[in-house]
Amino acid sequence: MSPRTGGRDDAGSTAALEQRWTAPNYEPLPVTLVEGRGAWVTGDDGTRYLDLLGAYSALSFGHRHPRLVAAARRQMDRLTLTSRAFRNDQLGPFCAELAELVGMDGVLPMNTGAEAVETAIKAARRWAYRHRRVPPNRAEIVVTAGNFHGRTTTIIGFSSDPAARHGFGPFTPGFVVAPFGSVDAVAERVGPHTAAVLVEPVQGEAGVRIPPPGYLSGLRALCDDRGMLLMVDEVQSGLGRTGRTLACDHEGVRPDVLVLGKALGGGIVPLSAMLARREVLAVFDPGSHGSTFGGNPLACAIGREVVAMLASGEPQRRAAHLGGVLATALSGLPPAGVAEVRTIGAWAGIDVAEGLPPARRVCEALLHRGVLVKETHGHTLRMAPPFVITDEELRGAISGLGSVLEELAR
């Protein structure tokens, strides 16, 4: 069957209701999804689609993974929410198991990636005042151009994306921006009040931008030399996406502060975490930070199953294997349709060649072929397929992309 665009046109359709009653802060592709299993989803007209976006890595284990759904059901039959006013029997084991998996001293659980980044920012500032004797309200954090750490007002204040910033100021001070990929550029921006360096090891929203070899290890050495914290945002890159548990593992780097999210919730619930050295975690005391839903037993039970799956090493090995399949398949795309391809593990950014229609058009054409991807920054396609996708499915989807690019290049 030839895939069609999902969603009815009548005024009572779910698509029409969404357009009428939700804020226009997204421009989704014209398909309404109603069911998912593994790497496949189904539209409201019965058409099946292969999901190559994977909810920006949140669905690394696929839609409704049996182990994760079973863990959620078991916990839902027992206890779902307590708030942190009381202890629950899932929080402690989850934090211990996650910290052991990634080699950190402890965990502060939150819900979304942006919340975890905000938590890291607060921790770095208070740490600087206590341990570096930075004058009150003067702490600075060096960040990188092209970053994406979330959409809170603090975070967008140091974004270099005009669409994220425009009309939302004034912004929080205390951030200095350096070019991504250059240790020397970061070093030049370090001052007496610098508390930390905050970086994505691979910039996902920017189009899977990969820094040169030695970048992370160079930042680690710089922070050690200057007495600063190295804070790494692995919300998208972490938990197997690059073929390792962490993208940091490719250079053997352990940060002082690590931010995780997306895949941590198993594609079922929001779950994020700030992990850190004990000295950094110790800056928080009762009342200084919190979250009603952060560390809830349902999310922690699912997170524990995610950690158990990753502890086996199988998802990481699968992602690394898929990375080879993906890189080989993408290398066969028509040169006239592609300006650049970047891959690391099961993650890819594909820049559409100049002169072709925008990447949105490519996504729409692939939708009609039964493949879901999404554009970023106008000219780039991002792919983060679930690890459960088969080699044949992935090759077939990339073949479809090649056909679309050939058609658009004519």
N, C-alpha and C positions, 0 to 999 in steps of 0.2 A: 504493500500500500504506500502511496506517495504521501508523506507527511504534509499536514496543512497547519495553518496558524490556528491555535486553539482560542476558544472564547467566543461566545455568541455576541451578536451586535445589539440585541434588544436591550431596552433601558433597565430591565431587571437582572441582567447578567452580572456575574461576580465582577467582571472587568469593568462594567459600567458603574457598579456600586463603588468599586475602589476608586475610580476616577472622580466620582462625585463627592465622596465622603472622606477621602484621605488627603493629607497635605501633599502638594506636588513636588516633594523632595526626591523622588525617584522617577526614572523613565525606563520602566521595565520593557523587555521584549514582549511582543504581542502574543503571549501564550499564558494560559492559566493552568497550573499544575495541581493535580488532585491526588496523586499517588506516587510513591517511589519505592524502589527496592534495588539494593546494590548500586550499580552505576546507571540505572535506568529510571526515568520518571514518565508519568502518563498525564496527558493533557485532558481537559474536560470534554474533549470530543473523541477521546479514546486513542489518540495518536501517541505513540511511544517515542521518547527522545533519549539519546545518550548524553549524559551530563558530564561535560568536560570542565565545568567551572568549579564544581564541588563546594559551592558556597564559600569561595575564597579560602579553602582549606578546612572549613568547619566540618565538611563531610568527607574527610580523608578516609574514613572507614566505610563510606557508602551510606546510602539511605537505609534506615531501619536494619542495621546490622543485628543479626539474631542475638549475639552475646550481649550487646548493649541494650537492646530492647528488653531482654530477659532481666537484666540487672535493674532497669528502670521499673519494670513491673513488680519485681520482688520488693523493691523499696516503697513503691506506691501503695502496696498492700500493708505497709508498716507505719511509715512516718515520712512526710514530705517537707515540712517546714517547722522550725522551732524559733528562729531568729537566734542571734548570738547571745541573747539574754540567758540561754540555757545551753548546756552541752548536749551534743548528740553523738551517737555511737559510730558515725561514719567520718566525721571531720578529722579526728586524730589519726586514724589509719590512713585516710586519703593523703593528708599532709606528709606523713612519714614515708609512705610509698612513693609519692611524687618526688619528694626531696632526694630520696635514695636513687631514683631513676636518673636524675639529672645532676647529681653530685652537689647539691646545695644544702645549706644548714637548716633552712626552715622556710615556711610558706605563710603568706597572708592571702587567703582566698577572696576573690571578688566575683563579679558576674561577667562583665564585658571586657574586651581588650582595652578600651579607652579608660575604664575605671582602674584597671591594673597599672596602666602607664601613669595615670594621675597619682596612684599610690606610690609608685616608684619616685616620681618627682618630689612628693612630700617627704619621702624617706631621705632622699639625697640632700634636700635642703636642711632638714633637722640634723642629719648626720654632720653636715658641714659646720653648722653652728656649734655642735657639741665637740667635734673631734678635730676640726681644722681651724677653729676659733675665727671663722668668718664673721664679720660684724652683722648684727641682726638685719634681716631683710635685704641683704646684699648678695646672697648666693647666686651664682650663675651656673648654667648647664650648657655645654656645647652640644649642638644638634647638627644635622646634616641637611643640605638642600635636597629636595625631592622626597623628603620623609613623609610617611603616613603613620601616625600613631593613634589616630582616632579623631573625633569631631567635637570634643568639648571646647569651650572657649579658650581655656589655657592652651590646649594642644594646637588648635588652628592658628593661634597667635604666632607660632613659630613654623607654620607650614609655608611652603613656597608655591602653593596652589592657589591662584587668585579666586577660583570658584569656591574654595573652602573658606576663604577669609572675608570676601567682599561683603560689607554691610554688617559685620558682626563685632566690630571693635567697640570700645577700646580693649586692648589685649594685655595679658599679664606680662610684666617685664621679667628679665632674668634669664633670657635665652640668647645665645650667640650662634649664628648659622655658619657652618663651614661646608665647602664642597664635599660631596660624597666620594669616597674612594681614596682620599689623600690624607695620610697621617700627618704630613708636614703642615697641611692647611689647618688641621685641628690643633696642632701644637702652637701655631701662630696665634690662635684665638684664645688660648689658655691664659688666664690672668690670676691675680692673687686671690680672687673670690670664686674661682671655678670649683664647683663641688663635684661635677661628674661629666662624663661624656655619654650621651644617649644615642644609640645607633641601631638600625636594622641590619643584620648581617647580609640580607638580600632585600632589596626594596621591592615589595610586592605590588603595591598600588601604582608605583612608578613604572611598572611594566616588567617585573622580574629583572631588576638591574643588579648585576653581580659585581662586587668590587674586585680589584686585582688581588692576586695571591699575596698574602702577608699583611693585608689591611687590618684584619681583626687582631692578629698577633702583634702588629705594630701598635695598635691602640691599647692593647693590654700592657705592653712595655711602657708606653707613654704614661698611662694612668698610674702604673706602679712607680715610675720615676718621679711623677709630680704629686703623688699622694692623693689621687682622685679616684672616684668610683667609676668603673666601667659598667654601664647599664645597657643591656642588649634586649631589644624587643623582638621576640620570636613568636609573636601571636600568629603570624601566617607561616613562617618558615620552620617552626618547631614541630616536634612530635612526629618525625618521620618524613616530612614533606621533601626534604632534600636528599633522602637516602641515608641519613644519619638521624639519631634521636634529636639532636640539635644541629642547626647550621654551624654553630660555633665548633662543633666537633670536627669539622673538616680541617680546622687549624689547631685543634687541641687547646682551645681557649676556654677558660672558665671565667665568666663575668662575676662581678661583685653583686649585681642585681640582674635577675632574669625575669622577663615578662612572658607569660604563656596565656593562651586562650584558644578560641575557635575549636580546633580538633579535640581539645581537652573535654568538651561537653559531649563528644560522641555524635554530634549532629542531632542531639535530642533536646538539650537544655543549654542556656548560656552558662559558661563556667570559665573563669580566668583566675590567674594567680600571679602574685609577685613573690618570687623566691629570692633569697638574699643570704649573705653572710650573717652570722648571729649578731655581730656588732651593729649591723644596719637594721635588722629587725628589732633590736632592742630600743631603738629610738621611739617606738610607739608605746604608749601607756594607755590604760583604760580611758576612753572618752576622746582620744586624739584622732581616731579613725574608725570607721565601721561601715557596715552594710546590713540591712535587714535580711536580704536573701543570700549574701555572701557566705559560702560554707554551709549552705542548707543540705540536709541529709540526702535528698533526692539527687542533687547535682554531684555530691561527693560519692555516692554509690556508683553513679555512672562513670565519674572520673576515675574511681578505683579500677573499674573494669578496663577503661582505656589504658591506664598505667600497666595493668597486668598483661594486656595484649602487647604493648610496646616492650615490656620487660623480656618477652620471648625473642625479640629481635626480628620476628618475621615481617611485620609491616615495614620496617626500615629496609630489609632486604628486598621486599617486593617493590617499594618505591624506587630503590636503586636500579632494579631490573627494568622497571617501566621507564626510568630515565633514559636508559640505553635505547629502548624501543622508540621512545618519543623523539630523541635526538636524531636517530637514523631516519625516521619517517619525515621529520621536518626538514632534513637536509635535502629531501627530494622535491620540495615545493618549487614551483616555477620561479626562476630568478626574476622574471619581470613583475612578479606579484609581491615580492618580499624585499624589504630593505635590510633587515637584520633579524636573526633568531637567537634567543638566549635560553639555555636550559640548565637546570641544576636539579637532579633527582626528577621526581614526577611533577615538574613545574616548568612552565615555559612562557616567554613573552615573545610575540611575533609582531614586528613592525611592518605594517603594510607599506608597499612601495609608494613613493611620491608619484602623484598623477592618477592614482586609483581612487575610487570613492572612499569615504571615511570607513573606519573599521566597523562602525555601526551597520553599514550596508553589508559587510561581510557576515556579521552575526545574523542579520535577518535572512540572508541567503542560506546560511547553514541551518537555521531554524527550519526552513522548508525542506531541508535534507535530513531532518531528524537529529540534529546535533546542536547542543547548547553550549555556547561560549559567550563571553561578554567583553566589550571593549573598555579601554581606559585611555584617557588623555587623547581621545580623538583618532589616533592612528595605530594603536597597539591592541592586539588580542592577548588575553591572558588565559592560560589553561592550568588547572589544578585538578586533574581527574582523580576520582576515588581510587584507592589502591586495589580495590576489588575488580576494576575493569580488566578485561582480558587483553592480551597482546593483539588479537585479531580485531577486537572492537576498536582499540586505539588506532591501529593502522588504517582501518576503514574510515574512521572519522577524519584522520589527517589526509587521506586520499580525497575525501569529499571537500576538504578545505582547498586542496590543490586544484580541484575542478572549479570551485567557486572563483579562486584567484585568476585562473586562466580565462574564465568567462568575463570577469570584470576588466581584465587587461586588454581585451579585444577592442 
